[in-house]
């Protein structure tokens, strides 16, 4: 169907997406509220850290062919980022958080 065959009073009706639809405002708000509730229940956070991707990581550069640049392969950068993030979280939890923390929250932003 197209707009010519529809009634004009139906054109432009708002569509409300479910709160579970990833990436939308309601989803982000729900995740934030969950993180705040966890922090409230477990007391103040002990650690806040940031982890950023680097297109010049040796793992990224090693997988590029001769004339390619990291900008051409965002999926490769995301893959290496996820591997390094998982390792960092594992190391962090094993060496520090296990003894002093009851929970953790993190988010990945693009």
One Martini backbone bead per residue (centre of mass of N, CA, C, O) as a GRO file, in nm:
protein
  110
    1UNK     BB    1   0.100   0.033   0.016
    2UNK     BB    2   0.011   0.370  -0.022
    3UNK     BB    3  -0.067   0.705   0.022
    4UNK     BB    4  -0.292   0.711  -0.206
    5UNK     BB    5  -0.474   0.466  -0.070
    6UNK     BB    6  -0.496   0.635   0.176
    7UNK     BB    7  -0.599   0.801   0.427
    8UNK     BB    8  -0.520   1.115   0.543
    9UNK     BB    9  -0.565   1.054   0.859
   10UNK     BB   10  -0.326   0.815   0.856
   11UNK     BB   11  -0.108   0.998   0.795
   12UNK     BB   12   0.143   1.014   1.040
   13UNK     BB   13   0.119   0.810   1.241
   14UNK     BB   14   0.228   0.703   1.524
   15UNK     BB   15   0.501   0.494   1.632
   16UNK     BB   16   0.541   0.262   1.897
   17UNK     BB   17   0.802   0.129   2.035
   18UNK     BB   18   0.941  -0.092   2.204
   19UNK     BB   19   1.149  -0.101   2.481
   20UNK     BB   20   1.323  -0.351   2.346
   21UNK     BB   21   1.431  -0.165   2.129
   22UNK     BB   22   1.726  -0.124   2.024
   23UNK     BB   23   1.854   0.216   2.070
   24UNK     BB   24   1.630   0.348   2.194
   25UNK     BB   25   1.516   0.560   2.430
   26UNK     BB   26   1.365   0.351   2.607
   27UNK     BB   27   1.599   0.151   2.631
   28UNK     BB   28   1.811   0.341   2.752
   29UNK     BB   29   1.643   0.423   3.000
   30UNK     BB   30   1.616   0.136   3.116
   31UNK     BB   31   1.917   0.082   3.153
   32UNK     BB   32   1.974   0.318   3.340
   33UNK     BB   33   1.771   0.240   3.561
   34UNK     BB   34   1.906  -0.030   3.625
   35UNK     BB   35   2.184   0.081   3.708
   36UNK     BB   36   2.079   0.258   3.940
   37UNK     BB   37   1.947   0.029   4.103
   38UNK     BB   38   2.206  -0.129   4.152
   39UNK     BB   39   2.362   0.097   4.294
   40UNK     BB   40   2.158   0.133   4.524
   41UNK     BB   41   2.167  -0.164   4.634
   42UNK     BB   42   2.512  -0.171   4.637
   43UNK     BB   43   2.592   0.105   4.635
   44UNK     BB   44   2.853   0.268   4.567
   45UNK     BB   45   3.077   0.303   4.338
   46UNK     BB   46   3.421   0.214   4.304
   47UNK     BB   47   3.429   0.205   3.978
   48UNK     BB   48   3.542   0.401   3.690
   49UNK     BB   49   3.559   0.324   3.338
   50UNK     BB   50   3.739   0.347   3.023
   51UNK     BB   51   3.698   0.209   2.679
   52UNK     BB   52   3.881   0.228   2.376
   53UNK     BB   53   3.924   0.231   2.053
   54UNK     BB   54   4.200   0.130   1.819
   55UNK     BB   55   4.296   0.136   1.486
   56UNK     BB   56   4.623   0.081   1.572
   57UNK     BB   57   4.618  -0.189   1.645
   58UNK     BB   58   4.801  -0.469   1.584
   59UNK     BB   59   4.558  -0.660   1.517
   60UNK     BB   60   4.450  -0.483   1.287
   61UNK     BB   61   4.700  -0.437   1.107
   62UNK     BB   62   4.763  -0.747   1.056
   63UNK     BB   63   4.477  -0.789   0.881
   64UNK     BB   64   4.580  -0.609   0.670
   65UNK     BB   65   4.641  -0.511   0.375
   66UNK     BB   66   4.858  -0.319   0.208
   67UNK     BB   67   4.614  -0.088   0.104
   68UNK     BB   68   4.481  -0.073   0.381
   69UNK     BB   69   4.250   0.064   0.617
   70UNK     BB   70   4.080   0.082   0.912
   71UNK     BB   71   3.832   0.245   0.796
   72UNK     BB   72   3.739  -0.008   0.607
   73UNK     BB   73   3.716  -0.191   0.906
   74UNK     BB   74   3.492  -0.178   1.151
   75UNK     BB   75   3.452  -0.483   1.219
   76UNK     BB   76   3.742  -0.535   1.311
   77UNK     BB   77   3.751  -0.329   1.539
   78UNK     BB   78   3.510  -0.450   1.696
   79UNK     BB   79   3.632  -0.731   1.743
   80UNK     BB   80   3.885  -0.641   1.898
   81UNK     BB   81   3.740  -0.483   2.114
   82UNK     BB   82   3.577  -0.721   2.235
   83UNK     BB   83   3.820  -0.893   2.314
   84UNK     BB   84   3.953  -0.678   2.500
   85UNK     BB   85   3.714  -0.631   2.685
   86UNK     BB   86   3.681  -0.919   2.791
   87UNK     BB   87   3.966  -0.931   2.911
   88UNK     BB   88   3.944  -0.690   3.102
   89UNK     BB   89   3.701  -0.790   3.265
   90UNK     BB   90   3.827  -1.049   3.361
   91UNK     BB   91   4.076  -0.930   3.501
   92UNK     BB   92   3.924  -0.739   3.689
   93UNK     BB   93   3.750  -0.951   3.836
   94UNK     BB   94   3.985  -1.140   3.932
   95UNK     BB   95   4.174  -0.908   4.082
   96UNK     BB   96   3.931  -0.717   4.229
   97UNK     BB   97   3.609  -0.755   4.240
   98UNK     BB   98   3.562  -1.025   4.388
   99UNK     BB   99   3.627  -0.904   4.687
  100UNK     BB  100   3.436  -0.605   4.666
  101UNK     BB  101   3.192  -0.710   4.477
  102UNK     BB  102   2.839  -0.763   4.358
  103UNK     BB  103   2.870  -0.585   4.083
  104UNK     BB  104   2.802  -0.497   3.726
  105UNK     BB  105   2.836  -0.231   3.472
  106UNK     BB  106   2.794  -0.199   3.109
  107UNK     BB  107   2.877  -0.016   2.802
  108UNK     BB  108   2.824   0.016   2.444
  109UNK     BB  109   2.949   0.263   2.218
  110UNK     BB  110   2.922   0.419   1.872
   0.00000   0.00000   0.00000
